[in-house]
Amino acid sequence: MGLIGTMIAHLRDAVRGAVERRVVVMPHLDLLTTSQGGLTTEAREVIPLLYENPELVWLGFKDPSFPLPRVIENLFAHRLSLLGISRNRLRHLITQKESRKFGRQFTPWQLYKYVSGVNAAKLRRLLSTLEGEDYPADPKTAYRQLRQATLTGTLEVPDVSLESDIGGYDKVKKRLRQEIIDVLARRDAATSADDVARLERSDPPRHDPLGPARHRQDVLRQGDRVGHRRRRHHRQWPGTEIEVGWRVRRKSEANLS
């Protein structure tokens, strides 16, 4: 009898031998019931066992990459995801030896955007395999190792400078720097969980891309003219006005139809 057969035998004994309410833990629910096509022979045997004894409380664990049959999912009324780690727990998961790979100015919250979707056990494995010198002048190598280990595709966290890589738009860049980039930089450089929580609770300013209410009415009227007279006139409007005009035209056409 193989591993799956042994698990099913134990499951059968737990279901049919129970005389009182008990909790049955299934650490490999996905291995027993997951299939790419139709239900497997093991799944056809497990499903009736799961529904046979209504006095049992089931606690199952599955890998998020394995889909379960709908009949199995319906059995579990409460679901809890254990993906990722919270920002305030990072400082408890990295050792002093590992922190030296990220330079002298390192704070644990800087890791969050690289490892936010990784569970604690996998994060410990990743941190223990970091290579490189202690206290490097440029810690990009250590961050790159983490990113490559957590990526499932070819995407990378962009390393673009707002000042040197993007030209023009001085007023826009100044506003972005003051209201977003500087706030995020202060959060990453924070040395206490209270400071991080305070910065994350602060609401960013809300901006309306169409401006004040009176201006929005003007834009709607201008956009409506552009939409209905597009064949008679050729005029140039800002992008937001054209978008609004397109939406108004589509709504008008829908009402007529």
C-alpha positions, 0 to 999 in steps of 0.5 A, spaced: 500 500 500 502 506 497 502 513 501 495 515 498 492 508 500 495 509 507 492 516 507 485 513 505 485 507 510 486 512 516 481 517 513 476 511 513 478 509 520 477 516 522 470 516 519 467 510 521 470 509 527 468 515 530 463 515 536 463 522 538 464 529 535 472 530 533 476 534 528 480 530 523 486 534 520 488 532 513 495 535 511 495 533 504 488 534 502 490 537 495 494 530 494 488 526 495 483 530 491 486 534 486 486 532 478 487 536 472 481 532 468 476 528 471 476 525 478 481 520 480 480 514 483 482 516 490 478 522 489 472 518 488 473 514 494 475 520 498 469 524 497 463 520 500 468 519 506 468 526 507 460 527 507 459 520 510 459 522 518 456 529 519 459 529 526 466 530 524 469 537 523 474 537 517 481 541 517 484 541 511 490 544 508 492 545 500 497 548 496 494 554 493 497 552 486 492 546 486 485 547 484 480 542 488 474 540 485 468 544 487 464 538 491 470 538 496 470 546 496 463 546 498 465 542 504 469 547 507 464 553 509 470 557 512 477 558 509 483 562 511 489 563 507 496 563 509 499 566 504 505 572 505 507 575 511 505 582 514 510 588 514 511 588 522 513 581 522 519 582 518 524 584 523 522 577 527 524 573 521 531 575 519 537 574 523 543 579 524 548 575 520 543 575 514 541 583 515 549 584 514 548 582 507 543 589 506 548 594 508 549 598 514 543 602 513 538 596 513 531 596 516 527 590 515 521 594 512 525 595 506 524 587 504 517 588 504 516 589 497 520 584 495 517 578 499 510 580 501 507 574 498 512 569 501 510 565 507 515 565 513 518 558 512 520 560 505 522 566 507 527 563 512 530 558 507 531 564 502 534 569 507 539 563 509 541 562 502 543 569 501 551 570 498 555 576 498 559 580 503 557 583 509 555 591 509 556 592 502 556 599 499 551 597 494 546 592 497 542 591 490 545 584 489 542 581 495 535 584 493 536 581 486 537 575 489 531 575 493 527 578 487 529 572 483 527 567 488 520 569 488 519 571 481 514 566 477 516 570 470 521 575 468 518 581 471 523 585 475 522 591 480 524 597 476 529 601 478 528 608 475 530 615 477 525 620 477 530 625 476 535 622 472 531 618 467 525 622 466 525 628 463 521 635 463 514 635 468 518 639 473 511 641 477 508 634 476 515 630 479 515 635 485 508 633 487 509 626 486 516 627 490 512 630 496 506 627 496 508 619 495 515 618 494 518 622 500 512 618 504 514 611 502 521 613 503 520 615 510 516 609 511 522 604 509 527 608 513 522 608 519 526 604 525 519 602 529 513 599 528 509 605 530 512 610 525 510 605 519 503 604 522 502 612 522 505 613 515 501 607 512 494 610 516 496 617 513 491 618 507 494 621 500 491 627 498 485 625 493 486 629 486 480 629 481 484 629 474 478 633 471 478 639 476 473 643 480 466 641 479 464 647 474 470 645 470 467 638 469 461 640 467 464 644 461 469 638 460 462 634 459 459 639 454 465 639 450 466 632 450 459 631 448 460 636 442 466 632 440 462 626 440 456 628 436 460 632 431 466 628 430 464 628 422 463 635 421 469 638 425 476 636 427 478 639 433 484 638 439 482 636 446 486 634 452 486 626 453 481 627 459 476 631 455 476 626 449 475 620 454 469 623 457 466 625 450 467 617 448 463 615 455 457 620 453 457 618 446 457 610 448 451 612 453 447 616 448 448 610 443 446 605 448 440 609 450 437 609 443 438 602 442 
